[in-house]
Amino acid sequence: MLVPGLRRSDFPALDRFTYLNTASVGLVPASVTGPAHQFEAELAQAGTTGMDEDTEVGILEDARNAAASLLHAVPDTIAIATSFTEALCQVAWWLRPGKGQNVVSTEVDFPSVTYPWHRIAEDTGCEVRLVPVLDDPDGFDVNKIARFVDSSTAAICISHIQYLTGHRLGLAELATMAHDHGAVLIADATQSAGQVPIDVTASGVDVLITGSYKWLCSTFGAAICYLSPPVLEQFRPPLAGWRSTEHPYALDARWKPLARTARRMEYSTMSYASAIALGRALHYINSLDLDQVAAHNAALAAQLVDGLTGRGAKLITPADPRNRAGTVTARFPGRNGETIAAELTRRGIIVSPRVGSTRFSMHFYNSSDDIGHALAMLDEVLQ
Ligand SMILES: Cc1ncc(COP(=O)(O)O)c(C=O)c1O
């Protein structure tokens, strides 16, 4: 059974292999790449005669509006960035926590979640607190994070769903905890947007950033950054350029007011083709029911978890299905998980090696048969 509205034929790569690697890079439908390629081709053929100034200024609006629908935000609170890392760096350097302040994240977060803060710590002496996870994966939750948060915490910067372990946290609980301590919650939704519903307004998250090329099934080169209305009111971007202003084509070298909206974070040209692709990908995702997508991915994850544990694997993904989504990472006692990942990939089961483990990630285009086939191939590898 596939998610209603989804056509497996939109993802022809699935005819060639069993793709369980969306946590690395998602498969991109032709309805997403087509318009992006067409834009590049027209630019090559017609230059500025095919794209006037108004078109250029408005070229991010489709992605912005569709991102706002996805996240239950108003479009003014959405910036289109070039990558997760770039957007977080802008927010981090604006906050620039000082000596005596701290930022809370985890030891398993993607390095781009923690590196901006480590770099700022070099300059200011702020403290970066990383909550341990791997010592007790099932004991990791909001309560454990709470032990690291205090009145000197400037930000909790953490993934909604972890790239390595697949842990899923509650955004509303995290936001409440941050606000109770006078801190902001900055959520990395790169591993969640597109596979679970997100309501930034209801959850109270302050900043939420997601890349485009995983569960949103778009190309590299674009990202979404939501700034809550109170954050937006105060946000002064550390990077500024011609596109940051209220009227980019005023092209005035004197200082002009920055855009009122989150657009003030967009300072330059970017890969407009990537922004076009992102808009199309978001339309694709928005045409699906994300509750159904989440249920589908959870069912595939449960099937895989049963199969893996039955084969003696130890999971670093939580056993409780409420605390995970479509990513499952396993260690195989006495075996190197990275070698197993390579062996599976050689047999057409595309998975990722991750720090001694094998990571499987299932999205809406996968089926129960894919999991059955992956487990059969795993039996061959384990023999
Ligand atoms: C959780 C998470 N955040 C951020 C990134 C990287 O984002 P970007 O390449 O858009 O900077 C990744 C890439 O794997 C990721 O898994």
The ligand as a Gaussian input file, in Angstrom:
#p B3LYP/6-31G(d) Opt

LIG

0 1
 C       19.921000      16.917000      10.321000
 C       20.702000      17.571000       9.219000
 N       20.856000      18.909000       9.227000
 C       21.567000      19.541000       8.266000
 C       22.146000      18.832000       7.237000
 C       22.969000      19.563000       6.188000
 O       22.267000      20.600000       5.655000
 P       22.819000      21.477000       4.434000
 O       23.546000      20.568000       3.503000
 O       21.531000      22.013000       3.840000
 O       23.640000      22.555000       4.997000
 C       22.010000      17.447000       7.190000
 C       22.628000      16.663000       6.106000
 O       22.770000      15.463000       6.152000
 C       21.265000      16.807000       8.208000
 O       21.100000      15.483000       8.225000

